[in-house]
Amino acid sequence: MTRNSSKNSPGISWWDRARSKVRTRLGAIRRVFFAGSIGRRFRNRLPGVTRGTEGEGSDTAGSNDYAPSPAQLALWRDVAGSLTNLLEHENKEFDNHTDAILFQSAQPSHYIRHYKFKAWQRLVYPFHRASFSRRVRLLATMPGGTKSANDLIQLIDDDLAYIEFSGKPLSPQLRLRARKEMLRKRMSPWKVRTAFISTSIQCRGNQITARRVSGIVYWPFRICREAFLAFAAWSIAFAMWETARQGCLTCNSHGLMYLSVFLALFGYLAHIGGPERRQAEHFLASMKLLEFDDR
């Protein structure tokens, strides 16, 4: 078959016409796209392209005069630190990537910016919460990475640690270890506060110590707690029944209500003396923070 005969073939002629139409449409779309405002915006975002007016927006390499802000530099340093921790396999503290991520997330510079207060924390610690908010607002106006910013972060972290750990003077190393476990296990702030508020928990330097609660101490206090709370509930129920039967508050009803208050108070003291101490031991041991003082 000759060249001329192939051109006169109806199958080949149809394919050439279709391909020519597709090329024509694509060329028109390309010209409209790169000649319009969308094309100019796209070209200005390409690396090495000088930004400016339409006449200056040619695809020629220009000098990069962009200067990052201090906040962007601080963010880059944090990201670089995170990547360094991920690759730092020789450090035994980071057994895997999860530990490295938790380590970076528990750093004060990250932790204080993402912490969300509960309603009971705002109610129980109003002054420290107000100091925390005021200093965080001040930190947002300061350039990152400076000495004044780092000092302010330390003050903010002190306010937050007082709220989180019930005023216990934890060192920065202990705070970091505790927060890593809190993030890992998604622990409730209320449970953390309940554990650290226990009277048997002592902070000495970089250690959290406690005397073991023996069964001789634990069981009598637990039995007393249950008995006092049960009698308090019985007193309230009997006072309500007496009031309903007489149609008014009698002297017996008043006496039983007062008695229930004292019984509940004694039950709470019994709870502090035994069950609360045992619960604090188990909770802090699960966080790998507690060392027992058996002296």
DRENDO-1510 file (C-alpha; in Angstrom, 1 decimal, always signed):
<recs>
REC; n; res; u; v; w
REC; 1; MET; +0.0; +0.0; +0.0 .
REC; 2; THR; +1.4; +3.4; -1.0 .
REC; 3; ARG; +1.6; +6.5; +1.1 .
REC; 4; ASN; -1.2; +8.2; -0.8 .
REC; 5; SER; -3.4; +5.2; -0.5 .
REC; 6; SER; -3.1; +5.2; +3.3 .
REC; 7; LYS; -4.1; +8.8; +3.4 .
REC; 8; ASN; -7.2; +8.1; +1.3 .
REC; 9; SER; -8.2; +5.2; +3.6 .
REC; 10; PRO; -11.4; +6.2; +5.6 .
REC; 11; GLY; -10.1; +4.6; +8.9 .
REC; 12; ILE; -6.8; +6.5; +8.9 .
REC; 13; SER; -8.5; +9.8; +7.8 .
REC; 14; TRP; -11.0; +9.6; +10.7 .
REC; 15; TRP; -8.2; +9.0; +13.3 .
REC; 16; ASP; -6.1; +11.9; +12.0 .
REC; 17; ARG; -9.1; +14.2; +12.1 .
REC; 18; ALA; -9.9; +13.2; +15.7 .
REC; 19; ARG; -6.3; +13.6; +16.8 .
REC; 20; SER; -6.0; +17.0; +15.2 .
REC; 21; LYS; -9.2; +18.2; +17.0 .
REC; 22; VAL; -7.9; +17.0; +20.4 .
REC; 23; ARG; -4.6; +18.8; +19.8 .
REC; 24; THR; -6.4; +21.9; +18.8 .
REC; 25; ARG; -8.6; +21.9; +22.0 .
REC; 26; LEU; -5.7; +21.2; +24.3 .
REC; 27; GLY; -3.7; +24.0; +22.7 .
REC; 28; ALA; -6.7; +26.4; +23.2 .
REC; 29; ILE; -7.1; +25.4; +26.9 .
REC; 30; ARG; -3.4; +25.8; +27.5 .
REC; 31; ARG; -3.3; +29.3; +26.0 .
REC; 32; VAL; -6.4; +30.4; +28.0 .
REC; 33; PHE; -5.0; +28.9; +31.2 .
REC; 34; PHE; -1.5; +30.4; +31.0 .
REC; 35; ALA; -2.7; +33.8; +29.6 .
REC; 36; GLY; -5.4; +34.3; +32.3 .
REC; 37; SER; -5.2; +35.3; +35.9 .
REC; 38; ILE; -5.2; +31.6; +37.0 .
REC; 39; GLY; -2.1; +30.9; +34.9 .
REC; 40; ARG; -0.3; +33.9; +36.3 .
REC; 41; ARG; -1.1; +32.8; +39.9 .
REC; 42; PHE; +0.1; +29.3; +39.1 .
REC; 43; ARG; +3.4; +30.6; +37.5 .
REC; 44; ASN; +4.1; +32.9; +40.4 .
REC; 45; ARG; +3.9; +29.9; +42.8 .
REC; 46; LEU; +6.5; +27.9; +40.9 .
REC; 47; PRO; +10.0; +27.8; +42.5 .
REC; 48; GLY; +12.5; +30.2; +41.0 .
REC; 49; VAL; +9.9; +32.5; +39.4 .
REC; 50; THR; +10.1; +36.2; +40.2 .
REC; 51; ARG; +6.8; +37.5; +41.7 .
REC; 52; GLY; +5.5; +40.9; +40.4 .
REC; 53; THR; +3.3; +42.3; +37.8 .
REC; 54; GLU; +2.0; +40.5; +34.7 .
REC; 55; GLY; +4.9; +41.8; +32.7 .
REC; 56; GLU; +7.4; +40.6; +35.3 .
REC; 57; GLY; +5.8; +37.2; +35.8 .
REC; 58; SER; +7.9; +35.4; +33.2 .
REC; 59; ASP; +9.3; +31.9; +33.9 .
REC; 60; THR; +12.7; +33.2; +34.6 .
REC; 61; ALA; +14.7; +32.3; +37.7 .
REC; 62; GLY; +14.9; +35.2; +40.2 .
REC; 63; SER; +16.5; +35.8; +43.5 .
REC; 64; ASN; +14.7; +34.4; +46.6 .
REC; 65; ASP; +14.2; +37.4; +48.9 .
REC; 66; TYR; +11.7; +35.7; +51.2 .
REC; 67; ALA; +12.7; +36.0; +54.9 .
REC; 68; PRO; +10.9; +33.6; +57.4 .
REC; 69; SER; +9.4; +35.1; +60.5 .
REC; 70; PRO; +10.7; +34.2; +64.0 .
REC; 71; ALA; +7.6; +32.1; +64.7 .
REC; 72; GLN; +8.2; +30.1; +61.5 .
REC; 73; LEU; +11.9; +29.6; +62.4 .
REC; 74; ALA; +10.8; +28.4; +65.9 .
REC; 75; LEU; +8.3; +26.0; +64.3 .
REC; 76; TRP; +11.1; +24.7; +61.9 .
REC; 77; ARG; +13.4; +24.1; +64.9 .
REC; 78; ASP; +10.7; +22.1; +66.6 .
REC; 79; VAL; +10.1; +20.0; +63.5 .
REC; 80; ALA; +13.8; +19.5; +63.1 .
REC; 81; GLY; +14.1; +18.4; +66.7 .
REC; 82; SER; +11.3; +16.0; +66.3 .
REC; 83; LEU; +13.0; +14.4; +63.3 .
REC; 84; THR; +16.2; +14.2; +65.2 .
REC; 85; ASN; +14.6; +12.4; +68.0 .
REC; 86; LEU; +13.0; +10.0; +65.6 .
REC; 87; LEU; +16.4; +9.1; +64.1 .
REC; 88; GLU; +18.2; +9.0; +67.5 .
REC; 89; HIS; +18.3; +5.3; +67.8 .
REC; 90; GLU; +21.3; +5.2; +70.1 .
REC; 91; ASN; +19.3; +6.9; +72.8 .
REC; 92; LYS; +17.8; +4.2; +75.0 .
REC; 93; GLU; +15.0; +6.5; +76.1 .
REC; 94; PHE; +13.5; +6.3; +72.6 .
REC; 95; ASP; +12.7; +2.6; +72.0 .
REC; 96; ASN; +10.5; +3.4; +69.0 .
REC; 97; HIS; +9.0; +6.3; +67.1 .
REC; 98; THR; +6.0; +6.5; +69.4 .
REC; 99; ASP; +8.3; +7.3; +72.4 .
REC; 100; ALA; +10.1; +10.0; +70.3 .
REC; 101; ILE; +6.8; +11.6; +69.3 .
REC; 102; LEU; +5.5; +11.5; +72.9 .
REC; 103; PHE; +8.8; +13.0; +74.1 .
REC; 104; GLN; +8.4; +15.9; +71.7 .
REC; 105; SER; +4.7; +16.4; +72.5 .
REC; 106; ALA; +5.4; +16.5; +76.2 .
REC; 107; GLN; +8.0; +19.3; +75.9 .
REC; 108; PRO; +6.8; +22.5; +77.6 .
REC; 109; SER; +6.9; +24.6; +74.4 .
REC; 110; HIS; +4.4; +22.2; +72.8 .
REC; 111; TYR; +2.4; +21.1; +75.8 .
REC; 112; ILE; +1.4; +24.4; +77.2 .
REC; 113; ARG; +0.0; +25.6; +73.8 .
REC; 114; HIS; -2.3; +22.6; +73.3 .
REC; 115; TYR; -3.5; +22.0; +76.9 .
REC; 116; LYS; -7.2; +22.3; +77.4 .
REC; 117; PHE; -8.5; +23.0; +80.9 .
REC; 118; LYS; -11.5; +21.2; +82.5 .
REC; 119; ALA; -14.3; +23.1; +84.2 .
REC; 120; TRP; -13.3; +21.8; +87.6 .
REC; 121; GLN; -9.7; +23.1; +87.1 .
REC; 122; ARG; -11.0; +26.6; +86.4 .
REC; 123; LEU; -13.0; +26.4; +89.6 .
REC; 124; VAL; -10.4; +24.9; +91.9 .
REC; 125; TYR; -7.4; +26.9; +90.6 .
REC; 126; PRO; -8.7; +30.3; +89.5 .
REC; 127; PHE; -5.6; +32.3; +90.2 .
REC; 128; HIS; -3.1; +29.9; +88.6 .
REC; 129; ARG; -5.5; +29.5; +85.7 .
REC; 130; ALA; -5.7; +33.3; +85.2 .
REC; 131; SER; -1.9; +33.6; +85.5 .
REC; 132; PHE; -1.5; +30.9; +82.9 .
REC; 133; SER; -3.8; +32.6; +80.4 .
REC; 134; ARG; -2.2; +36.0; +80.9 .
REC; 135; ARG; +1.3; +34.6; +80.3 .
REC; 136; VAL; +0.2; +32.6; +77.3 .
REC; 137; ARG; -1.2; +35.7; +75.6 .
REC; 138; LEU; +2.1; +37.5; +76.3 .
REC; 139; LEU; +4.1; +34.6; +74.9 .
REC; 140; ALA; +2.1; +34.9; +71.6 .
REC; 141; THR; +3.4; +38.4; +71.1 .
REC; 142; MET; +7.1; +37.4; +71.6 .
REC; 143; PRO; +9.5; +36.0; +69.0 .
REC; 144; GLY; +10.2; +32.3; +69.5 .
REC; 145; GLY; +13.6; +30.9; +70.5 .
REC; 146; THR; +14.8; +33.9; +72.6 .
REC; 147; LYS; +15.9; +33.8; +76.2 .
REC; 148; SER; +12.9; +35.9; +77.4 .
REC; 149; ALA; +10.5; +33.6; +75.6 .
REC; 150; ASN; +12.1; +30.5; +77.1 .
REC; 151; ASP; +12.0; +32.0; +80.6 .
REC; 152; LEU; +8.3; +32.8; +80.1 .
REC; 153; ILE; +7.6; +29.2; +78.9 .
REC; 154; GLN; +9.2; +28.0; +82.2 .
REC; 155; LEU; +6.9; +30.3; +84.2 .
REC; 156; ILE; +3.8; +29.1; +82.3 .
REC; 157; ASP; +4.9; +25.5; +82.8 .
REC; 158; ASP; +5.2; +26.1; +86.6 .
REC; 159; ASP; +1.6; +27.4; +86.7 .
REC; 160; LEU; +0.3; +24.4; +84.7 .
REC; 161; ALA; +2.3; +21.9; +86.8 .
REC; 162; TYR; +0.8; +23.3; +90.0 .
REC; 163; ILE; -2.7; +22.7; +88.5 .
REC; 164; GLU; -1.9; +19.3; +87.1 .
REC; 165; PHE; +0.0; +17.8; +90.0 .
REC; 166; SER; -1.9; +19.3; +93.0 .
REC; 167; GLY; +0.9; +21.7; +94.0 .
REC; 168; LYS; +3.6; +19.0; +94.3 .
REC; 169; PRO; +7.0; +20.4; +93.4 .
REC; 170; LEU; +7.9; +18.1; +90.5 .
REC; 171; SER; +11.1; +18.7; +88.7 .
REC; 172; PRO; +11.1; +19.3; +84.9 .
REC; 173; GLN; +12.3; +15.8; +84.4 .
REC; 174; LEU; +9.5; +14.3; +86.4 .
REC; 175; ARG; +6.9; +16.5; +84.7 .
REC; 176; LEU; +8.2; +15.3; +81.3 .
REC; 177; ARG; +7.9; +11.6; +82.3 .
REC; 178; ALA; +4.5; +12.1; +83.8 .
REC; 179; ARG; +3.1; +13.9; +80.8 .
REC; 180; LYS; +4.5; +11.3; +78.4 .
REC; 181; GLU; +2.5; +8.6; +80.3 .
REC; 182; MET; -0.6; +10.8; +80.5 .
REC; 183; LEU; -0.5; +11.3; +76.7 .
REC; 184; ARG; +0.2; +7.7; +76.0 .
REC; 185; LYS; -2.6; +6.3; +78.1 .
REC; 186; ARG; -5.0; +9.3; +77.8 .
REC; 187; MET; -5.3; +9.6; +81.5 .
REC; 188; SER; -7.9; +11.8; +83.1 .
REC; 189; PRO; -6.7; +15.0; +84.8 .
REC; 190; TRP; -9.0; +14.3; +87.7 .
REC; 191; LYS; -7.3; +10.9; +88.4 .
REC; 192; VAL; -3.9; +12.5; +88.1 .
REC; 193; ARG; -4.8; +15.1; +90.7 .
REC; 194; THR; -6.4; +12.5; +93.0 .
REC; 195; ALA; -3.2; +10.5; +92.9 .
REC; 196; PHE; -0.9; +13.4; +93.6 .
REC; 197; ILE; -3.0; +14.9; +96.3 .
REC; 198; SER; -2.6; +11.8; +98.5 .
REC; 199; THR; -0.8; +12.6; +101.8 .
REC; 200; SER; +1.6; +9.6; +101.4 .
REC; 201; ILE; +3.1; +10.9; +98.1 .
REC; 202; GLN; +6.3; +12.8; +98.6 .
REC; 203; CYS; +8.5; +14.5; +96.0 .
REC; 204; ARG; +12.2; +14.5; +96.7 .
REC; 205; GLY; +14.4; +15.9; +94.0 .
REC; 206; ASN; +13.8; +13.8; +90.8 .
REC; 207; GLN; +12.0; +11.0; +92.7 .
REC; 208; ILE; +8.4; +10.5; +93.8 .
REC; 209; THR; +8.4; +8.3; +96.9 .
REC; 210; ALA; +5.7; +6.8; +99.1 .
REC; 211; ARG; +5.4; +4.4; +102.0 .
REC; 212; ARG; +3.6; +1.2; +101.2 .
REC; 213; VAL; +0.2; +0.9; +102.7 .
REC; 214; SER; +0.1; -2.4; +104.5 .
REC; 215; GLY; -3.0; -4.5; +104.9 .
REC; 216; ILE; -3.0; -3.8; +108.6 .
REC; 217; VAL; -3.6; -0.1; +107.8 .
REC; 218; TYR; -5.6; -0.5; +104.6 .
REC; 219; TRP; -8.4; -2.8; +105.7 .
REC; 220; PRO; -9.4; -1.1; +109.0 .
REC; 221; PHE; -9.7; +2.2; +107.2 .
REC; 222; ARG; -11.6; +0.7; +104.4 .
REC; 223; ILE; -14.1; -1.0; +106.7 .
REC; 224; CYS; -14.6; +2.2; +108.7 .
REC; 225; ARG; -15.2; +4.1; +105.4 .
REC; 226; GLU; -17.8; +1.7; +104.3 .
REC; 227; ALA; -19.5; +1.7; +107.7 .
REC; 228; PHE; -19.5; +5.5; +108.1 .
REC; 229; LEU; -20.9; +6.1; +104.6 .
REC; 230; ALA; -23.6; +3.4; +105.1 .
REC; 231; PHE; -24.7; +4.9; +108.4 .
REC; 232; ALA; -24.8; +8.4; +106.9 .
REC; 233; ALA; -27.0; +7.1; +104.1 .
REC; 234; TRP; -29.2; +5.4; +106.6 .
REC; 235; SER; -29.5; +8.6; +108.7 .
REC; 236; ILE; -30.6; +10.6; +105.6 .
REC; 237; ALA; -33.1; +8.0; +104.6 .
REC; 238; PHE; -34.6; +7.7; +108.1 .
REC; 239; ALA; -34.8; +11.5; +108.4 .
REC; 240; MET; -36.7; +11.8; +105.1 .
REC; 241; TRP; -39.1; +9.0; +106.2 .
REC; 242; GLU; -39.7; +10.7; +109.6 .
REC; 243; THR; -40.4; +14.0; +107.8 .
REC; 244; ALA; -42.8; +12.4; +105.4 .
REC; 245; ARG; -44.6; +10.6; +108.2 .
REC; 246; GLN; -45.0; +13.7; +110.5 .
REC; 247; GLY; -45.5; +16.2; +107.7 .
REC; 248; CYS; -42.8; +18.5; +109.0 .
REC; 249; LEU; -39.2; +18.6; +110.1 .
REC; 250; THR; -39.1; +17.2; +113.6 .
REC; 251; CYS; -36.2; +17.3; +116.1 .
REC; 252; ASN; -35.3; +13.7; +115.3 .
REC; 253; SER; -35.1; +14.6; +111.6 .
REC; 254; HIS; -32.8; +17.6; +112.4 .
REC; 255; GLY; -30.6; +15.4; +114.6 .
REC; 256; LEU; -30.3; +12.6; +112.0 .
REC; 257; MET; -29.4; +15.1; +109.2 .
REC; 258; TYR; -26.6; +16.6; +111.4 .
REC; 259; LEU; -25.4; +13.1; +112.3 .
REC; 260; SER; -25.2; +12.1; +108.6 .
REC; 261; VAL; -22.9; +15.1; +107.9 .
REC; 262; PHE; -20.5; +14.0; +110.7 .
REC; 263; LEU; -20.6; +10.4; +109.5 .
REC; 264; ALA; -19.8; +11.4; +106.0 .
REC; 265; LEU; -16.9; +13.5; +107.2 .
REC; 266; PHE; -15.5; +10.6; +109.2 .
REC; 267; GLY; -16.0; +8.3; +106.1 .
REC; 268; TYR; -14.0; +10.8; +104.0 .
REC; 269; LEU; -11.2; +10.9; +106.6 .
REC; 270; ALA; -11.1; +7.1; +106.6 .
REC; 271; HIS; -10.9; +7.1; +102.8 .
REC; 272; ILE; -7.9; +9.4; +103.0 .
REC; 273; GLY; -6.1; +7.3; +105.6 .
REC; 274; GLY; -6.3; +4.0; +103.6 .
REC; 275; PRO; -8.0; +3.5; +100.3 .
REC; 276; GLU; -6.9; +6.8; +98.7 .
REC; 277; ARG; -3.3; +6.0; +99.5 .
REC; 278; ARG; -3.5; +2.5; +98.0 .
REC; 279; GLN; -5.2; +3.9; +94.9 .
REC; 280; ALA; -2.4; +6.6; +94.5 .
REC; 281; GLU; +0.2; +3.9; +94.8 .
REC; 282; HIS; -1.3; +1.8; +92.0 .
REC; 283; PHE; -1.9; +4.8; +89.8 .
REC; 284; LEU; +1.6; +6.2; +90.0 .
REC; 285; ALA; +3.1; +2.8; +89.7 .
REC; 286; SER; +1.2; +2.3; +86.4 .
REC; 287; MET; +2.8; +5.6; +85.3 .
REC; 288; LYS; +6.2; +4.3; +86.2 .
REC; 289; LEU; +6.9; +7.3; +88.5 .
REC; 290; LEU; +6.7; +5.9; +92.0 .
REC; 291; GLU; +9.5; +4.5; +94.1 .
REC; 292; PHE; +8.6; +3.0; +97.4 .
REC; 293; ASP; +10.4; +4.2; +100.6 .
REC; 294; ASP; +10.5; +1.0; +102.8 .
REC; 295; ARG; +12.7; +2.6; +105.5 .
</recs>
